[in-house]
Amino acid sequence: MPGRAARVVGTVRVVGSGLLGASIGHALTQLGVDVALADASPAQLRLAVDYGAGRAAAEGDDPAIVVVCVPPDVVADVVADELARFPRAVVTDVASVKLEPLRELRARGLDLTHYIGSHPMAGRERGGAISARADIFTGRPWVVCRDGETPVADLALVEDLALDLGAVPIEMTPEEHDRSVALVSHVPQVVASLLAARFADAPELSLSLAGQGVRDTTRIAHSAPELWVQILGANASPVVEVLDALAADLREAADALRHPDAPGARRAVAEAIRRGNTGVERLPGKHGQRRRFETAVVMIDDRPGQLAQLFADVGDMDINIEEVRLEHSPGAPIGLVELSLDPAVLTSAVEGLESRGWRIASTSD
């Protein structure tokens, strides 16, 4: 982003200098935007400033846009304060739930003409200003919740903010947003946490067999309970709806496996797996594509330079790596690199790598 002109003109006030707030500050500061940071915690604010996410907000600031980056349970309070303090500014927030704060604000009878709820679908397992990165929004959806009273210029300013951060603006109603994140974000968090909780008392011998599959399905389980209690509570109804449907599916699968030789039992299990295949294929991949890639798993020695050499060899063959995953083999000094490739080049890639001395563990072809 450095060297590119910013779309947003004027000061951007960021309230809350944790992971998202500081990341917004870093990205905009790189574009030369004046970022004024505010935070209820003086220590958190100083840390974000020290890391270069912006300057401390000052009296006399006249921001063009205010971005509220605070926990869900105080979003409505902070948005209301910012609307009153800066009546000419556009105020948006990045909370992961959109309907509940809007209902609270409407119940207070506030003029919400210049308020636009939004939500970047981005983040990290670790929080705080120390974990902030300017690139965490790049290529990620940024939901913008407009309504019929939203001025065009205000909407454009929020969308310009998202574009400056490298995100992809998507318009939704608050209801559409909350139902969507319940399905693709909030329920996956609950499922990952509940699955990972099964490991708490598991034998060490069992856990020694854990591979990339279980790590993939539980990666987000390492999240802050305090934050997720707020998120799930604010979006409880859509989350419960998905959880109830998932619980019914689990009961059906469990019933089939209790009597695997009963008529229809194997079909029930097979259909559950097949529906999962269908669902995964619908997920957007690289650049929003719904293309299916083939994979080649390459064995590499656990020593410096191996991964760089593998990428260099693939590049020399003029083959593009669409996605990559790395797994260490438990108890062995080797790693497994899963390369996702265009199906048209899989065979030539495997042959080329083998001719260069690489060991191919498996392919999806």
C-alpha positions as CSV (number, residue, x, y, z in Angstrom):
1,M,0.0,0.0,0.0
2,P,2.8,2.5,0.6
3,G,3.0,5.0,-2.3
4,R,-0.7,4.7,-3.2
5,A,-3.0,7.7,-2.7
6,A,-5.6,7.3,-0.1
7,R,-9.3,7.7,-1.0
8,V,-10.2,9.0,2.5
9,V,-9.5,12.7,2.9
10,G,-9.2,14.3,6.3
11,T,-8.6,12.9,9.8
12,V,-9.8,9.5,10.7
13,R,-10.6,9.1,14.4
14,V,-10.2,5.5,15.7
15,V,-11.8,4.8,19.1
16,G,-10.3,1.7,20.6
17,S,-6.7,0.8,19.8
18,G,-6.7,-2.9,20.1
19,L,-6.1,-5.4,17.3
20,L,-8.6,-4.0,14.8
21,G,-8.3,-0.3,15.7
22,A,-4.5,-0.4,15.7
23,S,-4.5,-2.4,12.4
24,I,-6.7,0.3,10.8
25,G,-4.3,2.9,12.1
26,H,-1.3,1.2,10.7
27,A,-2.8,0.8,7.2
28,L,-4.1,4.3,7.0
29,T,-0.9,5.8,8.4
30,Q,1.1,4.1,5.6
31,L,-1.1,5.9,3.2
32,G,-0.4,9.3,4.8
33,V,-3.8,9.6,6.5
34,D,-3.9,11.5,9.8
35,V,-5.1,8.9,12.3
36,A,-6.2,10.1,15.7
37,L,-6.4,7.3,18.3
38,A,-8.5,7.3,21.4
39,D,-8.8,4.6,24.0
40,A,-10.3,4.2,27.5
41,S,-7.0,2.6,28.5
42,P,-4.1,5.1,28.5
43,A,-1.6,2.2,28.5
44,Q,-3.2,0.6,25.4
45,L,-3.3,4.0,23.7
46,R,0.4,4.7,24.3
47,L,1.3,1.2,23.1
48,A,-0.6,1.7,19.8
49,V,1.0,5.1,19.3
50,D,4.5,3.7,20.1
51,Y,4.0,1.0,17.5
52,G,3.1,3.7,14.9
53,A,-0.7,3.1,14.5
54,G,-1.3,6.9,14.7
55,R,-1.2,9.8,17.1
56,A,-3.1,10.4,20.3
57,A,-6.4,12.2,19.7
58,A,-6.4,15.9,20.7
59,E,-8.9,18.6,21.5
60,G,-9.8,20.4,18.3
61,D,-9.7,17.3,16.1
62,D,-12.4,17.5,13.4
63,P,-12.5,14.0,11.9
64,A,-14.2,13.2,8.6
65,I,-15.0,9.7,9.9
66,V,-15.0,8.0,13.3
67,V,-14.3,4.3,13.5
68,V,-15.5,2.7,16.7
69,C,-13.4,-0.4,17.6
70,V,-14.6,-1.4,21.1
71,P,-16.1,-4.6,22.6
72,P,-19.7,-5.4,21.5
73,D,-21.3,-4.6,24.9
74,V,-20.2,-0.9,24.8
75,V,-20.6,-0.2,21.0
76,A,-23.9,1.6,21.4
77,D,-22.7,3.8,24.2
78,V,-19.5,4.8,22.3
79,V,-21.3,5.3,19.0
80,A,-23.8,7.6,20.7
81,D,-21.0,9.6,22.4
82,E,-19.1,10.0,19.1
83,L,-22.3,11.1,17.2
84,A,-22.9,13.8,19.8
85,R,-19.3,14.9,19.9
86,F,-18.7,15.0,16.2
87,P,-22.1,15.8,14.5
88,R,-20.5,16.4,11.1
89,A,-18.5,13.2,11.0
90,V,-19.6,9.8,9.7
91,V,-19.5,7.3,12.5
92,T,-19.1,3.6,11.8
93,D,-18.2,0.6,14.0
94,V,-16.5,-2.7,13.4
95,A,-18.4,-4.8,15.9
96,S,-19.1,-8.4,14.8
97,V,-22.8,-8.0,15.5
98,K,-24.8,-5.3,13.8
99,L,-28.5,-5.6,14.7
100,E,-28.3,-5.4,18.5
101,P,-26.3,-2.1,18.7
102,L,-28.6,-0.6,16.0
103,R,-31.7,-1.5,18.1
104,E,-30.1,0.1,21.2
105,L,-29.3,3.3,19.4
106,R,-32.8,3.5,17.8
107,A,-34.4,3.0,21.2
108,R,-32.5,6.1,22.5
109,G,-34.2,8.2,19.8
110,L,-30.9,9.3,18.3
111,D,-30.4,10.9,14.9
112,L,-28.6,8.0,13.1
113,T,-28.4,9.7,9.7
114,H,-24.6,9.7,9.9
115,Y,-24.2,6.3,11.5
116,I,-23.4,3.3,9.3
117,G,-22.7,0.0,10.9
118,S,-19.9,-2.1,9.3
119,H,-17.8,-5.2,10.0
120,P,-14.5,-6.3,8.5
121,M,-14.3,-10.1,8.3
122,A,-10.8,-10.1,9.6
123,G,-8.8,-10.7,12.7
124,R,-6.3,-12.9,14.4
125,E,-6.3,-15.3,17.3
126,R,-4.2,-12.9,19.3
127,G,-5.5,-9.4,20.3
128,G,-4.1,-6.1,21.3
129,A,-2.1,-3.4,19.7
130,I,1.0,-5.5,19.8
131,S,-0.6,-8.0,17.4
132,A,-1.9,-5.4,15.0
133,R,-0.9,-5.6,11.3
134,A,-1.6,-3.3,8.4
135,D,-2.4,-6.1,6.0
136,I,-5.1,-8.1,8.0
137,F,-7.9,-6.6,6.0
138,T,-6.4,-7.2,2.6
139,G,-8.8,-9.1,0.3
140,R,-11.2,-9.7,3.2
141,P,-15.0,-8.8,3.0
142,W,-16.0,-5.6,4.8
143,V,-19.8,-5.6,5.3
144,V,-21.5,-2.2,5.2
145,C,-25.0,-2.0,6.6
146,R,-26.7,1.0,5.0
147,D,-30.4,1.9,5.2
148,G,-32.8,4.0,3.2
149,E,-31.8,7.2,5.0
150,T,-28.0,6.8,4.5
151,P,-26.6,9.7,2.5
152,V,-24.7,8.6,-0.6
153,A,-21.6,10.6,0.5
154,D,-21.6,8.9,3.9
155,L,-21.8,5.5,2.3
156,A,-19.1,6.3,-0.1
157,L,-16.8,7.4,2.7
158,V,-17.2,4.1,4.6
159,E,-16.6,2.2,1.4
160,D,-13.5,4.3,0.6
161,L,-12.2,3.5,4.1
162,A,-12.6,-0.3,3.4
163,L,-11.0,0.1,0.0
164,D,-8.0,2.0,1.5
165,L,-7.5,-0.9,3.9
166,G,-7.5,-3.4,1.0
167,A,-10.8,-4.9,1.9
168,V,-13.8,-5.7,-0.4
169,P,-17.0,-3.8,0.6
170,I,-20.2,-5.8,0.6
171,E,-23.6,-4.2,1.4
172,M,-26.0,-6.1,3.7
173,T,-28.8,-5.3,6.0
174,P,-28.0,-5.8,9.7
175,E,-30.3,-8.9,9.7
176,E,-28.6,-10.4,6.8
177,H,-25.2,-9.8,8.3
178,D,-26.0,-11.3,11.7
179,R,-27.5,-14.4,10.1
180,S,-24.5,-14.8,7.9
181,V,-21.9,-14.4,10.6
182,A,-23.8,-16.8,12.8
183,L,-23.3,-19.4,10.1
184,V,-19.8,-18.8,8.9
185,S,-18.1,-17.3,12.0
186,H,-20.0,-17.6,15.3
187,V,-21.1,-21.2,15.1
188,P,-17.7,-22.4,13.8
189,Q,-16.1,-20.8,16.9
190,V,-18.5,-22.7,19.2
191,V,-17.9,-26.0,17.3
192,A,-14.1,-25.5,17.3
193,S,-14.1,-24.7,21.0
194,L,-16.3,-27.7,21.9
195,L,-14.2,-30.0,19.9
196,A,-10.9,-28.7,21.3
197,A,-12.4,-29.1,24.8
198,R,-12.5,-32.9,24.2
199,F,-8.7,-32.8,24.2
200,A,-8.4,-31.2,27.7
201,D,-8.5,-34.6,29.5
202,A,-7.4,-36.8,26.5
203,P,-4.4,-39.2,27.0
204,E,-1.1,-37.7,25.7
205,L,-0.7,-40.8,23.6
206,S,-3.9,-40.0,21.7
207,L,-2.9,-36.4,21.2
208,S,0.5,-37.4,19.8
209,L,-1.4,-38.7,16.7
210,A,-2.9,-35.2,16.0
211,G,-2.3,-34.0,12.4
212,Q,-3.1,-31.1,10.3
213,G,-6.8,-32.0,10.0
214,V,-7.5,-31.6,13.7
215,R,-5.4,-28.5,13.8
216,D,-7.4,-26.9,11.0
217,T,-10.7,-27.7,12.7
218,T,-9.6,-26.3,16.0
219,R,-7.4,-23.4,15.1
220,I,-9.9,-20.7,16.2
221,A,-10.5,-22.4,19.5
222,H,-7.6,-20.4,21.0
223,S,-9.8,-17.3,21.4
224,A,-10.7,-14.9,24.2
225,P,-13.7,-16.3,26.2
226,E,-14.6,-12.8,27.5
227,L,-15.0,-11.4,24.0
228,W,-16.9,-14.4,22.7
229,V,-19.4,-14.4,25.5
230,Q,-20.4,-10.9,24.4
231,I,-20.5,-11.7,20.7
232,L,-22.5,-14.9,21.1
233,G,-24.9,-13.3,23.6
234,A,-25.6,-10.4,21.2
235,N,-26.3,-12.7,18.3
236,A,-27.9,-15.5,20.2
237,S,-31.0,-16.2,18.2
238,P,-29.3,-16.8,14.8
239,V,-26.6,-18.8,16.5
240,V,-29.0,-21.0,18.3
241,E,-30.9,-21.7,15.0
242,V,-27.8,-23.0,13.4
243,L,-26.6,-24.9,16.5
244,D,-30.0,-26.6,16.7
245,A,-29.8,-27.7,13.1
246,L,-26.2,-28.9,13.6
247,A,-27.2,-30.8,16.8
248,A,-30.0,-32.6,14.8
249,D,-27.4,-33.6,12.2
250,L,-25.0,-34.9,14.9
251,R,-27.8,-36.9,16.5
252,E,-28.7,-38.5,13.1
253,A,-25.0,-39.4,12.5
254,A,-24.6,-40.8,16.1
255,D,-27.8,-42.8,15.7
256,A,-26.6,-44.3,12.5
257,L,-23.2,-45.2,14.0
258,R,-24.8,-46.9,17.0
259,H,-26.1,-49.6,14.7
260,P,-23.8,-49.3,11.6
261,D,-25.1,-52.6,10.2
262,A,-28.8,-51.5,10.3
263,P,-30.5,-50.9,7.0
264,G,-29.8,-47.3,5.8
265,A,-27.2,-46.6,8.5
266,R,-24.2,-46.5,6.1
267,R,-26.2,-44.5,3.6
268,A,-27.0,-41.9,6.3
269,V,-23.3,-41.6,7.1
270,A,-22.3,-41.4,3.5
271,E,-24.9,-38.7,2.8
272,A,-23.6,-36.6,5.7
273,I,-20.1,-36.7,4.3
274,R,-21.4,-36.0,0.8
275,R,-23.3,-32.9,2.0
276,G,-20.1,-31.8,3.6
277,N,-18.4,-32.1,0.2
278,T,-21.1,-30.0,-1.4
279,G,-20.8,-27.3,1.3
280,V,-17.1,-27.0,1.1
281,E,-17.2,-26.7,-2.7
282,R,-19.5,-23.7,-2.3
283,L,-17.0,-21.8,-0.2
284,P,-15.2,-19.0,-2.1
285,G,-11.5,-19.6,-2.5
286,K,-8.7,-17.4,-3.8
287,H,-10.0,-14.0,-5.0
288,G,-13.6,-15.2,-4.5
289,Q,-13.3,-18.0,-7.0
290,R,-15.2,-21.3,-6.5
291,R,-12.6,-23.3,-8.4
292,R,-11.5,-26.7,-7.2
293,F,-7.8,-27.2,-7.0
294,E,-5.8,-30.4,-6.9
295,T,-3.1,-30.9,-4.3
296,A,0.4,-32.3,-4.2
297,V,2.0,-33.1,-0.8
298,V,5.7,-32.7,-0.9
299,M,8.1,-34.0,1.9
300,I,10.8,-31.6,2.9
301,D,13.7,-31.9,5.4
302,D,13.3,-29.8,8.6
303,R,16.3,-27.6,7.9
304,P,16.8,-24.0,6.7
305,G,16.2,-23.1,3.1
306,Q,14.1,-26.1,2.1
307,L,10.8,-24.3,1.8
308,A,12.4,-21.4,-0.1
309,Q,14.0,-23.9,-2.5
310,L,10.7,-25.7,-3.1
311,F,8.9,-22.4,-3.9
312,A,11.8,-21.5,-6.2
313,D,11.6,-24.8,-8.1
314,V,7.9,-24.4,-8.6
315,G,8.4,-20.9,-9.8
316,D,11.1,-22.0,-12.2
317,M,8.5,-24.4,-13.8
318,D,6.3,-21.3,-14.3
319,I,3.6,-22.9,-12.1
320,N,1.5,-20.8,-9.7
321,I,0.8,-22.1,-6.2
322,E,-2.8,-21.3,-5.4
323,E,-2.7,-22.1,-1.7
324,V,-0.2,-23.8,0.7
325,R,-0.3,-25.6,4.0
326,L,2.6,-26.8,6.1
327,E,2.6,-29.6,8.6
328,H,5.4,-31.1,10.6
329,S,5.5,-34.8,10.9
330,P,5.3,-35.8,14.6
331,G,8.5,-37.3,15.9
332,A,10.3,-37.0,12.5
333,P,12.7,-34.4,11.1
334,I,10.6,-33.8,8.0
335,G,7.7,-31.5,7.0
336,L,4.8,-32.0,4.7
337,V,3.9,-29.1,2.3
338,E,0.5,-29.3,0.7
339,L,0.5,-27.3,-2.5
340,S,-2.9,-26.5,-4.1
341,L,-2.5,-26.3,-7.9
342,D,-4.5,-25.8,-11.0
343,P,-5.6,-29.3,-12.1
344,A,-4.2,-28.7,-15.5
345,V,-0.6,-28.4,-14.2
346,L,-0.7,-31.1,-11.4
347,T,0.9,-33.8,-13.5
348,S,3.7,-31.6,-14.9
349,A,4.3,-30.2,-11.4
350,V,4.7,-33.6,-9.8
351,E,7.0,-34.8,-12.6
352,G,9.0,-31.6,-12.5
353,L,9.4,-31.7,-8.7
354,E,10.4,-35.4,-8.7
355,S,13.0,-34.7,-11.4
356,R,14.5,-32.1,-9.1
357,G,14.8,-34.6,-6.2
358,W,11.7,-33.8,-4.3
359,R,9.7,-36.6,-2.6
360,I,6.0,-36.5,-3.3
361,A,4.0,-38.0,-0.4
362,S,0.6,-38.0,-2.2
363,T,-1.6,-36.2,-4.7
364,S,-5.4,-35.7,-4.8
365,D,-5.6,-36.8,-8.4
